């Protein structure tokens, strides 16, 4: 009796166990088909909602777009791109805190993603959070990009340099720009952009060769010519500055700053008594002229008119003719010394000058630095 | 004869009962995983069909759909599946403690169907507790088909429950801990292996189909400032109070609604649905399980006013849905309430002390654990659940602080845990795991006798021993140190018998047989002592580090005296 019952139980158990094991196969197949159907439907819903979000974002309805991307993201939770689009829509809607939280979640999963790091860098830069801005921008520069990675990295470094320049951190900006110049493609526009930033970072010496390269590729590029003129002006090379700015104006009208640079360069070249390859007569004529500029500057700025300077000017004025100067070399030195003193005291009292007075300041500054 | 031999040979080659249980546990895990995947798909499909694909469904679907679905669910529950009311946790415990593991397959189907309709239509309930009951029911059905022993059948429901919960949360550790902490109540090696296997098999199956995405995508956590822990403590305090409000509301309203005439049972889920839908018109976040909105709260999508409003409204809507008898779980709403509360506390802290506030996602996570500790009162599970669902171990410090405070507040002002209250209201007396955990455990040290005067050296002669025994007339037995950590023993009657039959000058060692190990240690429980005392009148209690050192003597009488506080039977 016992063996029969035991055998029956054992046999039934074995049969049921076998059935249960084998039964997993159709159960898996059935569940698989359900899941596949659900996945397709979710995927389609995600695509539809994302498409609607893109349309709304393009139409400027950023808040609505954010809601739609959020819905898309719910239907495709493993797809980071919808969360990124959501973050970008939130940024467009000026909801930076929310955007940052979304971006940090993606960052947690893919800390090397270039786009995510750049967006986080932008938010940090907007919040004046320099440490995090530098951290995320650098991570973006070193990060992974789909598409043209080199171009995205250059664009990111450019953004970083611009942020640093806005904060007047020219040293750090300069370092970023030097790295940027090393990665530039042979593209005049990219070179010109980088040179413009170098000029903002007071790095005319680095900007100049870059602009020369750009002009070698595109000699009539008005922006490159204009910036080359500015670079030359900053470096005190007024002949080059004038020629580049004149070339630029021949291609396209100059901006106000460009016009001013051209004007000042022209005046410097016309006033400079120390210029090479001018005749003695012309040199004396220029000394007489700068004396007149100094006299006018003294009248413009009475605060800088120390009593002895005024009396010295009055004493020397009758002798300020080409004839007298030619006869008395000491008088030339005396006149130049007096003009230099006047320029220094008026600049100290009344700040930078305009027109010929500014040109005179530049001439004397160059003279000082060369001596 | 040959047939019998063949039979026993087959039996020897066949797997044993313990191994069979492990194999069955894996099968339970697989089937539960598949069922939970199907359950989740059903909820999603119903939600899309009934409320549309937008996260914020509009009028007239809201509030009409939850109300209409409530009518249907009520009809199913009252007419076809009366056992599916509630969350499912107590039903699983009842299967373990009352019904020898029996959960009808009809209940599984009913739970699947009614919970999917309720949650899919927007009732403020979650899918985890029903998943737990579905897993337990499938396990019970499989166990019956395999004709498992009574002992294994009793444990089959918790094994299935762990599988169902693990798949629902996509987190096996949480499920194992919850089942051990809240359903079984003790770490039994035999069943633990099966519970772990079923949970793992279930999660593997679920991830096979739905991927290994964690339940929540959490932004990186860091403690912004040490003082932030004060905010987490405050979160624990507030969480404890809100837990109390929720538990007391459910405990007070549920029996009142059940006491109404039976015809109202058809209407109660519909009215609850209408109520939830009415709130859903302005705050659609409170409808359904709400995981997508927990995600949003973690990503700073709401201001503090909205977060706190959602916290309060979810308490109200979940209470309404649950007390109406609508089948569905409390885990997801608990997490929702906690996430919103945590987010709200963070948002307010940012206004007050912006420099020392960490990310809102961290507060939302901690808030979830806090409410779980306060409402469900499973403190270990609440800590590990947060760590597991977020995959973030560094958050454990604030979680522990906040959860502990919420748990203590909840316990201070609410004597019994929610599931115990619900069981009592159902008229079922189930063991309270919380009370069992905290019941006094008597140790051997509490019960043993001081051995002073009751110990003889093995070298002592019988006459000396007799003389010394006369000085302790109350001692019923004596221990003999045989040397080298071996102890012998004899009763007073045995000693007197030796006096009559043996020479008086021989050492005791030659007359007394050594007591066979095991001996007892002072820190062991009296339950262990009872097992060791089986068939032995008394046992020496020795030092763990030095077995030659006698700490005491323990007899059955001593155990009874310690446990009952009386003088015992002897």
Interface residues (C-beta under 8 A of the other chain):
Chain A: X3 X6 X7 X9 X10 X12 X13 X14 X16 X17 X20 X21 X24 X27 X28 X31 X32 X34 X35 X38 X41 X45 X49 X67 X70 X71 X74 X75 X77 X78 X83 X97 X98 X100 X101 X102 X104 X105 X107 X108 X109
Chain B: X3 X4 X7 X10 X11 X14 X20 X23 X24 X27 X30 X31 X34 X37 X38 X41 X44 X45 X48 X53 X54 X55 X56 X142 X145 X146 X147 X209 X210 X211 X213 X217 X218 X219 X220 X292 X295 X296 X298 X299 X300 X301 X359 X360 X361
